[in-house]
């Protein structure tokens, strides 16, 4: 039996996670993500897929974030018909995120045509809602830590990764004629001291490890990020402004709500309205009640008076009309809206309307990939281009370190130390080049591991004759 891997994405970038495993004649894709950020990366979404989707036998998802699932509708549109395996919360979250992605892409194409700022006479979306809906019948939910056989002699087990609801570490077990081999995909690993999720599961053995490296060159020293969040909100309130928090609907919004509830209880921020301006975040938050066994705040949710996702200051806005009405707010309010990197969604119209206001603020609470609006604002850009217009940046821009859902360098190394024996080879993925390369160097120096940072479309033979 021969096993090969090809890196179709997530190589020297934090987006477009797609890893192709070839086990003899079988082809299994781990994650099927959308490229985001830099234009040169986004253009890959429109390229012909490196292998005909109809030739792929199965897809396995680590978690629901769009950079891991967002290409699925186009993948199915182009011929994929196999099963898609994931945990049960990931199944429900994937439906929510893909429907939102399809809707956004249609809206953006229509808006670009209406305003005439696209170079294409008739801008087309990457996929539409009907393409998204074709994905749903292929999704197969699996219980966490339940080993299943997906093909003869090939088993998959999902273990908690602590990143978002349902996020998993994937262990693939390949039984050859002579021996068994274990291939582990870390997925995105969460923090060790996250208030919502338990730390990532320890995996004792792996012959090959594919390890994320988002923060492979960073140590998050801020262990009380809620204090900085409270300070930014108070400063905005004192100026009479509105604090707007770009936050991913899945994971980050719920973490921010948890901390805001804590700050309110401790009277560290004023009692002002909090608007959740994201239909997707509303749907996602409901899943926390459905899957209480997958997170740490189930007991709080069951106690209505202590539920951080449901109190008198919270207002959930679903309709477009209610979202637009927030433009009339002149102060004493907090708005949470997606997307977290300000690449699309309702946050863009908040940026358009509030960046020119000196009293307002934008508080970024997560990783900002190269090329995104969020990254450019944090780097000090004085204008922000939206809807074909350069909008002046007058609002205060904050970044709260320590609210990331990704393990930092020390946590990644600590997780790796949990292996009883070192893997034969470790590939560093899902990180910008400097982050992946520094983590590879630390693994080599500290643990004596054979670590490689793969290039985009690079292939490796893992085993031959097992």
N, C-alpha and C positions, 0 to 999 in steps of 0.2 A: 504493500500500500504506500502510495506517494502522497505527501501533503505539501502544498505550496500556499503562500499568502501574497496578495498584491494590494498595495495601498492606493485605493481609488479616491481618497480624500483624507482629511484630518492629518495630513503630513506637512509639518512645519506651518500649520495653521490651526486655529481653534474651531474651524467650521468645516462643514461637508464631510462628516465622519462616514466613511464607507470602506469596509475591509473585506476583501474577497478571499475566502478560503476554498481551495480546490483539493478535494480528498478523492483521489483517483478520478472517476468520471463525474463525481458530484461537485456542485458549485453552491456554496453557502455565503450569503452576504451578511456581514455583521454591521448593522445600522445602515440607514439609507438617507443621509442628511442633505440639507440644502447648504450651499455655499453662501456666505454672507460677508459683509464688510467691503474690502477693496474690490474695485470694478473688475480687475483681472481675475479675481476669485469668483465673483458673481456670474461672470460670463461662462464659467464652466457648467453652470446649470443648464445652459442652452446647447452645450456641446453634445454630440452623439455619445451615448454612454460607451465606455471602453469595451464592454462586452454586451451582446444582445440580451436585454432583460428576459426574453423568453427562454434563454439558456440557464438562468439562475433557478436552482431547485427550491431554495427556501431563503427567507430573511429572518434574522434574529435581532431584536431591538434591545438595547441596554436601557433606554428610557425615552420619554416622549418629546423632549425638546426638539425644536424644528431643525437644529443643526445635526440631529440624529435621525429624524423621521421625515423631514419636509420635502424630500425628493420622491417619496412613495407614490403620490398621485401620477407624476410624470412617468415613473417606473412602470406602474400598472398600465398606464395609457399606451406605453410602448411595447407591451407584450408580456410582462411578468404575470404569472397565474398561480404561483406556488403559495404555500402557507407562510404566514408571518407570525412568529412566536414572540411573546412578551409577557410580562406579569399582568395580572388583572387590572391594577390601577393604571398601568401604562396603556393598556388597551383603551380604557375610557378616556384618558387624557389625550391620547393620540387622535381620537375622533374629534375632540374639542379643538385641538391645535390645528389640525389639518383643515377643518371647516373654516376656521378663522383665516388661515393662510390662503386658502382658495378665494375666499371673499375679498380679502385685502388685495390680492393680485388682480382680480377682476376690477375692483374699484380704482386701483392705481392706473391700470391700463386705460380705463374709461376717462379718468380725470386728466391723464396726460394727453389724450386725444382732444378732449374738450378745451384744454388750456393751450394746446399746441406746443408744448415744450419737449416732446419726444422727437427724435430724428426720424422715426418711422411714421409713415402716413397714417397707418392704422395700427397702433400699438397693440400687441397681443399678450395676454397673461401667460405665464409658464404653464399653468393648468387652471381649470375651472372647477366649480362645485361638483359637477357631475363626475369629474375625474376623481375627486376626493372620495365620493360616495362608493366608487368601485373598489376602493381599498378595504372598506369595512368588512366585507364578507370573507376576506382572506385572513383577518386578525384572529389569533388563537391565544386566549388568556391561559396562563400557567401559574400555579401557586408557587410562591417563593420557597426555595429550598426543596422543591419536589423534582427529583430526577426523572426526566422523560426521554424516551427513545424517539428521535425524529427521523432517523433512517437506520437500517440494519447496522449494528455495531457503532452507532454514533448517538451519544446521549448529551443532553444539555441540562444544566442546573442553574437557576438564578439565585443569587445571594444578595442581601441588602447592601446597597452602596451608600446610602445616607445622603444622597444629593438632592433629590426631589421625591415626591410621592411615587412609590413604585419603582424608583431607580434601582438598577441591578448591576452586579458583577456577573459576568457570564463565564461558566466553566464548561467547555466542550471536552468530552471524553471520547477518544477514538480508539476502538479496540481492533488492533491488527491481528494477523495470524500468529505473530511472535510475541507481541507486547502491547501494552496500553499506554497511550500518550494523553496528557492533559494540556489543553490550550486555554489560557485564561485571558479574558478581555475585562479590564478594570471598569470600563465605562467611565463616567464622571464620578469621582470619589468625593464624598461630602466631608464636612468638618468633623473633628473628633469631639468638639464641645458644642454641637448645634442644639439649640433649644427645642427644635421641632423633630429631629430625627436622631436615632442611635448612630454611633460611628460605623464606618464601613466594616463589613464582616472580614475576619482574617481567613485567608485561604492558605492552607499549609503547603500544598504542592502544586507546581506548574512546571511543565517542560518548556513551554513557551509562554511569555507574558507580553501582552499588548497593554501598555500603561499610559494613562493620560498624563499630561505635563503642563496644564494650563498655568499653574503657578510654580513651575519647576525651578524658577530662579527668584522666587519671592517668599519672604517670611512675613506673615500677617501678625504684626506685633500688638495690634489693638485688640485686646480681649474684652473691652467694654464698648463696642461700637454704638450701643444705644445712647451712651453719653454724648458722643459727637453728633448723633442724629438729633437728639434733644436740643443741643446747642444751636445747630443750624436752623431748626424750626423756631426757637426763641428769637434768634437774631432777625429772621424774616418777619416774625410777628411784631417785633419792636419797630421795624421800619414801615409797618402797615401793609405788608405784602402778602402774597399767596405763595406757599411753599409747594412746589410740584415735584413729585418723586417718580421718575421713569423706572418702572419695575416690571420684570417679566411676570406674566399672569400666573405662571406655574412656579411655585416655590418662593420666589422673592417677594411677591405681594403678600403672601401669607406670613412670611418672616417679619416683614415691615409692620404688618398689622399686629403681630404678637408684641413687638417692641413698642409700638405706639400705645398699645393697651397698658403695658408696663409703665411707660412714662406718664401716662394720664393718672394711673393709680398712685404713683409716687409724686404727683403734682409737679413734674419736671417740665411739662409743656402745658400751655394754656388749654382750657376746655373749649376747643373750636371745632367746627364741623370737619369731618374727614370724608372725602368723596372718592369712592372706588369707581373710576371711569373706565371700565373694561368689562364688557359682557363675558369675555372668556374668563377673567379672574373670578367673576361671580360664579360661573359654572364650576370652575376648578375648586373654589373654596367649599362648595357643597360636597365635593368628593371626600373631603377630609372627614366629614361625618359618616360617609358610607364606608370608608376604609380606615376605621379607627385603630386597627391593629398594625397599621403601617407607619404610625408616627407616635410621638410622645405626648400629645396634648389631647388625647381622646377623653380623658377624665374631665378636662376643662370644658370641652365641647358639650359633654353630657350635662354639665351644670350651667344652666342658662345665664345665671348671674356672673359667671366667671369666663364665659365664652369670649375669647379675644377677637372672634370673627363676627360678633353680633352684639353691639351695644348702642346706646342711644345717639352717640355722636357719629356713628357710621351711616353713610348713605351710599347705596349701591345704584349706579346709573347704567342702565342697559341701552336705552334708545339713543339714537344719534341726536335727537332734539334736546334731550336732557344734557348730553355731552356738550353741545354748542352753548347751552345756557350757562355753563361754567365760565364762559368768556366774560360774563358780566360781573363776576366776582372781583372786588377791588382790594380785598384784604381779609385777614382773620379766617383763613381756611387752609386745608391741606388737600392736595389732589394726588392720587396715585393712579398712574395710567401706563399702559404698555405701548411700545416695546421698551425693554430695559436698556437697549443700546440706541434708542431713538432712530431706528432704521425704518420704521413704518408704524402704522396704527394711529390711534387717537393722540398719542403723545406729540406727534408732529404738529397737529393744529394748536396744541398748547404751547409748543415752542414758538410757533409762528406768531401767536398772539401775545406771549409773555416775555420772550427774550428781550424785546426793546424796553421793558419796564425795569427801572433801577431798583424799585422796592421789592420786586419778586425774586424768587430763587428757584434753581433746579438742583435737586439733591440726587446725585448718582450713587447707587448702592450696590453695584456689581461690576464685573469685568467688562471692559469696553474694547472690543476687537479693533485692530488696525483698520482705518478707513471708515469707521462708523461715525455718525454725527456726535455720539457721546464721547468718543475718543478725541475728536477734533475740538470739542468744547473744553474738555479737560486739559488739552494741550494749549489752550489760550486763543483759539481762533476768535477774531473780532466780528466775523459775520458767519452766518449759518445759512446754507442754501436749501430752500424748500420751495416746492411748486414753481421752480424756475426763477425764484427771487432770492437775492442775498439779503437776509434779515440781520440788522445790527444786534450784537450781543451786549446788552446793558445789564441784564439780570445777574445776580450772584450765582456762581457755579461752585457747588460743593461735591466732594467725593468722600464717602464714608468707607474707610478701609475696615475689613473684618466682617462685613455682611455677606461676603461671597459664599456661595454654596459649594465652592471647590476647596479641597484640601490644599494647604500651602506646601512649600518644599519640605519642611520638617515633618509634616503629617504624611506626605507621600513616602518619605524615607522610612518613617516609623511603620507604615503599613507594609512596606516591602520587607522590613525586618521580621514580619510575622511569618514569612515562609520558612519552613523547617529546613529545606535545602534550596539553593539558589537555582533559578531557571537556567536552562541551557542557553537561552537567548532572551533578551528583553528589548522590545521596540518601544520607543518613546513617540507618542502621537498626541493629537489634540493640544498642541501648544505652538506658539510662534517659535521660530528657529532658535532664538537665543535661550528661551525657556527650556525647550527640549534638550538642547545641547548641554546646558549647565546641569540639568538633572541627570543626563546620561553620564557626565563626568563624575558627579557625586556618587552615583551607583557604582561606577568602576573603582573609584578611589576608596570609598567607605566600606562597600560590601564585596568588592571584587567581582562584580557582575559583568557579563558580556552584554553591553548596551549599545544599541544602534538607533540613530535617528534617520528613518527612511525618507526618501524623496517621493514626491508625487508620481504615481504610476510605477514605482519600483517594485520588483518581485523578489521573493526569497523562497528557496526550497527549505522546508522545515524538517521533513523526515522522508526517508526513502527506504522501503523494504521493511516496514513495521508489520 
